[in-house]
């Protein structure tokens, strides 16, 4: 055996895993959008606010496509200028497109 591997092999750094009842169900739970009382529901662990909880957006479906370099640059510039996520720019564009279709 390689020198030093014996220490790593026998070391249980994580302890005993939790039982199924104690384990989190977050992998099966849907992501929810923040609400007005969201700050009440923020998880506090070790006196720190869980930043992932603050970033939940309710978006659970992955959407991927290929675009031109010009489209990518323009989209990112708008998002940065407006302080939005890329998906928010696309959502706003879709709303405006739907409005335009209804007027026609």
N, C-alpha and C positions, 0 to 999 in steps of 0.2 A: 504494500500500500504506500502511496506517496506520502512523504513526511508532511504533517500538518493536517491531512484530511481526516485523520482519526478524531481530532478535536471537533471538527465541523460536523462529522457524521453523528457523533453522540450528543451533540448540543441541541437541546430543544428550546429555541429562543422564544417561541410563541406560546408555550404552555399548552394546556389541554383545550381542544376546540370546544365551543359552546354546543349544547344539545340543540336538537332541531327546534324545540320550543323557544329557546333563548336566541336563536339566530335571527338576523334581520330578514324581512321579506321585501326589501327595497328593490330587488331585481325583478320581481313580478308586479310591483305596484306601478301604476301609471304616474307620469310626471304631471304635477299640477301647476297652474299659473299662480303667481303671488296674488293675495287679496289684500284688502285694506287692513285687516287684522293679522296680516302675515307675520309681523314682528312678534306677535304673541306666540306663534307656532315655531319660531326659530329654535333649532336645537342648540343647546349650550353644553359643550363638553370641555372639561378642564378650564372653565371660565372663559372660553373662546366661542365666538359665534361661528357656526358651520357655514362657510362662504358658499358652498355648493347649494345649500338650501336657499340662500338669497338669490341665486342665479337661475332658479327653476323658471321655465318659460311655458310649459305645457306642450312643447313640441316633442313628439315621440317618434315620428316617422322620418327616416332618413331620406333625403332627396339629393340626388347627384346627377349632374349632367355635364357635358362638355360645351364650352363656350369659346368664342374667339378671345384672343389676348386683349383686344381693344374693349370688348364688352366687360371683361374682368376688371380692367383698369378703371373704366368709367363707373362701374358698380361700386368698387371699393372706394373711389374718390367721393362718391355721394354718401356712402355709409360713414366714412370718416368725417366729412364736413358736417353731416347732420347728427353725428353721435349715435348712429344706429347699428344694429347687427345687419349683416348682409341679408339675412332672411327677412328682416323687417322692411328693407328697401324693396325686396321682391314682393312681399305681401302688399305694400302700399301701391306698387305698380299694378298688381293684379286688381286691386280695388278700383283704381282709376280706369283700367281697361274695361272692367265690367260696367262701370258708370257710362263710359263712352258707348258701349254696345247697347245699353238700355235707351240711350238718347236716339240711337239710329232707328 
